[in-house]
Amino acid sequence: MVSSHLEKLLANSALSESDAASLIKEVASGTFPPSHIAAFLTAYKMRSPTVQELYGFRQGMLELATPLNLSAYGTIDLCGTGGDGKNTFNISTTASFIVAGAGVPVAKHGNYSASSNSGSSNVLEFLKVPFAANEADARRMIEEAGITFLHAPRWHPAMKNVAPVRKELGIRTVFNLLGPLVNPSQPKKQLVGVSTQDNFDLYSALFDRLQAEEDIEFCVVHSLDGYDEISLTGEAKISYPGSITLVSPQSFGLSLVNAETLNVSDVASSAKILVSVLEDHDLVNNQIAAPRQVALANAALALKVSKPQKSLVECVELASESLKSGRALDSLKTLQGMAS
């Protein structure tokens, strides 16, 4: 028998928040057979969720997640929806270490790649960075390294019921859109990247609501040429609580970069760039100059969420000092030293 919530969805009716929360829990908890899960995923491939549906999905997923309380640390998450097809190095992951080195604790949520050459979990696993296995792990990592990594499957065990269908379908689904919204630690600060204008509008409206109701400070970013982060390859839109602004590389005191300089072919090459940026020295033929600027720009956006009184240029300076002082690299090395 088809769920009444699913029937409503398949009839092309928008769901209420409570219905959306109930439906996502049915889908994720193993209540549905694979055919019904596929129907749900396909329905949202045909149209985007509404703000109220996305809010309900977020609530349902957080209710199913393994509880994790990191509120004492004032953490920020840097996470994008992915799906831009650009195959860049792991920009938000690199920026996360810079932010941690600048003294702002990071609880980064992430997963293996769905569509790019290197997801955050892929590159950190390659670098032998341990994933937080429990709350005590996460707390120790933040206290010692200023950053913890929350590998999504460990904190959303119900997703194992959906994973086989997602893999068989082989398409991006509404769960990719949910990734940045369901950090189990529910940080009060977030930098979120989206790859399309429609998702920028959707996320901006949702986070305006989350700021009003849950006091979440945020920045949503969308580069106009399709990156789900600041790419410095052109202009980008950024959304802060109650305002939307167009920024250029010059807004950060940085210069335009060539898109090809950000591309990687595999996890190993992404890891090499990440480490080289944190070491704050050039690769052969100055290949790290553009990735370094891009990592600094994204770190600066995150730092501005935490320090709204600072200008973007001032936040770039804070990020640069995190690299020059070695503190960003120390965050990575400290985490690596915690591997069992």
C-alpha positions as a printed Julia matrix, in Angstrom:
340×3 Matrix{Float64}:
  0.0    0.0     0.0
  1.3    3.45   -0.94
  1.69   5.96    1.9
 -0.9    8.75    1.89
  1.98  11.25    1.96
  3.54   9.65   -1.11
  0.17   9.57   -2.87
 -0.19  13.29   -2.29
  3.3   13.9    -3.65
  2.7   11.8    -6.75
 -0.5   13.76   -7.35
  1.79  16.8    -7.66
  0.54  18.38   -4.47
  2.93  20.3    -2.22
  3.34  18.72    1.19
  2.96  20.47    4.5
  6.01  20.59    6.77
  4.63  17.83    8.99
  3.75  15.63    6.0
  7.2   16.19    4.51
  8.84  15.23    7.82
  6.69  12.1     8.07
  7.38  11.11    4.48
 11.16  11.48    4.72
 11.14   9.36    7.89
  9.09   6.68    6.13
 11.49   6.72    3.19
 14.66   6.61    5.31
 13.55   4.22    8.04
 12.92   1.19    5.84
  9.12   1.45    5.88
  8.98   1.73    2.08
  9.86  -0.95   -0.47
 12.54   0.06   -3.01
  9.94   0.87   -5.67
  8.31   3.47   -3.42
 11.68   4.99   -2.53
 12.44   5.26   -6.26
  9.05   6.93   -6.82
  9.83   9.48   -4.1
 13.27  10.25   -5.51
 11.94  10.53   -9.05
  9.14  12.88   -8.02
 11.69  15.37   -6.7
 13.81  14.96   -9.79
 10.84  16.31  -11.73
 10.43  19.36   -9.5
 12.26  21.11   -6.68
 10.91  20.92   -3.14
  9.19  23.96   -1.72
 10.7   25.82    1.23
  8.18  24.22    3.59
  8.89  20.74    2.18
 12.64  21.22    2.52
 12.15  22.47    6.09
 10.05  19.38    6.86
 12.59  17.03    5.27
 15.34  18.65    7.34
 13.35  18.18   10.55
 12.59  14.55    9.76
 16.2   13.72    8.93
 17.5   15.4    12.09
 15.02  13.41   14.19
 16.47  10.19   12.72
 20.11  11.24   13.12
 22.35  10.04   15.94
 22.27  12.86   18.53
 25.39  15.01   18.79
 25.73  18.05   21.05
 28.62  20.38   20.19
 26.79  23.58   21.14
 29.44  24.57   23.69
 31.99  25.15   20.92
 30.14  27.61   18.68
 31.04  25.66   15.55
 30.53  26.49   11.89
 29.96  24.08    8.99
 31.27  24.7     5.47
 29.37  22.47    3.06
 27.98  22.6    -0.47
 25.27  20.67   -2.26
 27.72  19.57   -4.96
 26.43  18.79   -8.41
 28.21  21.6   -10.21
 30.14  19.14  -12.38
 33.29  21.26  -12.12
 35.62  18.61  -10.61
 37.48  21.13   -8.48
 39.83  20.29   -5.64
 38.1   20.03   -2.25
 37.62  23.74   -1.71
 35.34  23.76    1.33
 37.41  21.08    3.07
 40.62  23.04    2.51
 38.9   26.23    3.69
 37.66  24.41    6.8
 41.22  23.87    8.04
 42.01  27.53    7.39
 38.95  28.59    9.4
 39.93  26.26   12.25
 43.45  27.72   12.18
 41.91  31.18   12.46
 40.33  30.18   15.77
 36.75  29.41   14.68
 35.83  25.79   15.53
 34.53  23.72   12.62
 32.12  20.76   12.62
 32.22  19.77    8.97
 29.54  17.46    7.61
 30.34  15.53    4.44
 30.28  12.32    2.47
 31.88  10.4    -0.34
 31.55  11.92   -3.78
 28.27  11.46   -5.64
 29.25  13.27   -8.83
 32.73  14.81   -8.54
 36.2   13.3    -8.62
 36.74  13.81   -4.89
 34.23  14.24   -2.07
 35.23  15.55    1.36
 35.17  12.06    2.87
 37.28  10.73   -0.01
 40.06  13.28    0.39
 40.15  13.13    4.2
 40.23   9.34    4.14
 43.1    9.52    1.63
 44.93  11.86    4.02
 44.3    9.45    6.91
 42.13  11.91    8.79
 39.81   9.96   11.13
 36.07  10.51   11.09
 34.44  11.25   14.43
 32.89   7.98   15.61
 30.95   9.4    18.56
 30.38  12.59   20.52
 33.48  12.13   22.68
 35.59  11.79   19.53
 34.09  14.93   18.01
 34.64  16.96   21.18
 38.26  15.85   21.54
 38.98  16.73   17.9
 37.54  20.21   18.28
 39.39  20.79   21.55
 42.73  19.64   20.17
 42.54  20.45   16.45
 39.77  23.04   16.24
 37.89  20.88   13.76
 35.99  17.61   13.54
 34.68  15.76   10.5
 31.23  14.2    10.61
 30.99  11.51    7.92
 27.29  11.51    7.02
 26.67   7.72    6.94
 27.96   7.38   10.51
 25.48   9.94   11.84
 22.52   9.1     9.6
 22.29   5.3     9.94
 18.77   5.22    8.49
 20.18   6.3     5.14
 21.45   2.79    4.57
 17.9    1.93    3.53
 17.98   4.53    0.77
 21.57   4.12   -0.43
 21.02   1.05   -2.69
 18.16   2.74   -4.55
 20.11   5.99   -4.96
 23.06   4.04   -6.33
 20.89   2.05   -8.73
 19.14   5.17  -10.02
 22.49   6.85  -10.58
 21.09  10.39  -10.48
 21.36  13.29   -8.07
 18.37  13.35   -5.76
 16.73  15.47   -3.08
 19.12  13.88   -0.56
 22.01  15.73   -2.23
 20.1   18.95   -1.62
 19.58  17.95    2.02
 23.25  17.26    2.78
 24.21  20.73    4.05
 20.99  20.99    6.06
 21.29  17.89    8.23
 24.58  18.26   10.08
 23.76  16.18   13.2
 25.41  18.72   15.51
 23.08  21.46   14.17
 25.68  24.25   14.2
 24.43  27.8    14.63
 26.73  29.06   11.87
 26.86  27.79    8.29
 28.49  28.57    4.95
 26.5   26.75    2.28
 27.2   26.54   -1.45
 24.69  25.77   -4.21
 25.29  25.31   -7.92
 22.08  26.74   -9.42
 20.13  29.97   -9.18
 16.94  28.07   -8.26
 18.66  26.38   -5.33
 20.19  29.69   -4.29
 16.71  31.19   -4.05
 15.4   28.12   -2.21
 18.27  28.03    0.29
 18.23  31.79    0.87
 14.54  31.67    1.78
 15.02  28.61    3.99
 18.0   30.06    5.86
 16.23  33.37    6.37
 13.59  31.35    8.17
 16.17  29.32   10.11
 17.86  32.53   11.19
 14.58  33.93   12.47
 13.4   30.75   14.19
 16.63  29.03   15.26
 19.11  31.91   15.36
 21.31  30.35   12.67
 23.83  32.77   11.15
 24.59  31.88    7.56
 25.95  32.7     4.15
 24.62  31.0     1.02
 26.9   31.3    -2.01
 26.41  30.63   -5.72
 28.96  31.51   -8.39
 27.19  32.76  -11.49
 29.14  30.37  -13.72
 27.77  27.4   -11.79
 30.14  26.62   -8.92
 28.67  25.78   -5.52
 31.26  27.98   -3.8
 33.29  31.12   -4.42
 35.43  30.17   -7.43
 36.97  33.58   -8.25
 36.35  32.7   -11.91
 33.76  35.49  -12.07
 31.02  37.06   -9.98
 29.0   35.28   -7.33
 25.83  35.85   -5.35
 25.96  35.64   -1.59
 22.99  35.69    0.75
 23.26  36.79    4.36
 20.29  37.12    6.74
 17.94  39.52    5.0
 20.25  40.56    2.17
 21.62  39.33   -1.16
 24.84  40.77   -2.6
 26.82  40.35   -5.8
 30.57  39.95   -5.22
 33.6   39.75   -7.48
 37.19  38.63   -6.84
 38.01  42.28   -6.15
 35.49  42.26   -3.28
 37.96  39.99   -1.46
 41.03  41.93   -2.56
 41.88  38.95   -4.79
 42.25  38.47   -8.53
 40.37  36.55  -11.21
 41.52  32.94  -11.66
 41.42  30.53  -14.56
 38.89  27.73  -14.03
 41.3   25.07  -15.28
 43.67  25.77  -12.4
 41.03  24.52   -9.93
 40.37  21.16  -11.6
 41.57  17.77  -10.38
 41.42  14.35  -11.95
 41.32  12.21   -8.8
 41.44  12.15   -5.02
 45.24  12.06   -4.88
 45.62  15.28   -6.86
 43.0   16.99   -4.71
 44.8   15.89   -1.55
 48.09  17.23   -2.94
 46.55  20.66   -3.51
 44.9   20.69   -0.07
 48.18  19.95    1.69
 50.15  22.38   -0.49
 47.7   25.2     0.28
 47.94  24.51    4.02
 51.75  24.35    3.79
 51.53  27.8     2.22
 54.12  27.27   -0.48
 53.98  26.88   -4.23
 53.84  23.72   -6.27
 55.97  23.47   -9.41
 55.16  26.29  -11.87
 53.16  28.13   -9.2
 50.22  25.75   -9.65
 48.95  26.39   -6.13
 48.47  30.17   -6.47
 44.88  30.02   -7.75
 43.7   27.24   -5.39
 45.23  29.16   -2.48
 43.27  32.3    -3.39
 40.03  30.35   -3.78
 40.49  28.57   -0.45
 41.19  31.94    1.2
 38.03  33.48   -0.31
 35.81  30.68    0.95
 37.46  30.69    4.36
 36.91  34.46    4.45
 33.17  34.03    3.82
 32.96  31.56    6.7
 34.93  33.86    8.96
 32.6   36.73    8.09
 29.64  34.61    9.26
 31.4   34.38   12.62
 32.71  37.95   12.56
 30.07  39.98   10.69
 31.67  43.29   11.72
 34.73  42.44    9.6
 34.94  43.24    5.88
 35.63  40.5     3.35
 39.13  41.89    2.8
 39.79  41.81    6.56
 38.52  38.21    6.69
 40.9   37.27    3.86
 43.7   38.73    5.98
 42.62  36.58    8.95
 42.56  33.52    6.69
 45.99  34.37    5.27
 47.42  34.63    8.77
 46.01  31.16    9.56
 48.16  29.82    6.71
 51.27  31.91    7.35
 51.32  31.06   11.04
 51.08  27.32   10.33
 47.95  26.97   12.44
 45.83  25.67    9.53
 48.4   22.97    8.78
 48.63  22.15   12.49
 44.88  21.46   12.52
 45.31  18.89    9.77
 48.37  17.28   11.38
 46.68  17.1    14.77
 43.72  15.24   13.27
 46.03  12.9    11.38
 47.78  12.16   14.66
 44.49  10.99   16.15
 44.11   8.15   13.65
 44.12   4.81   15.42
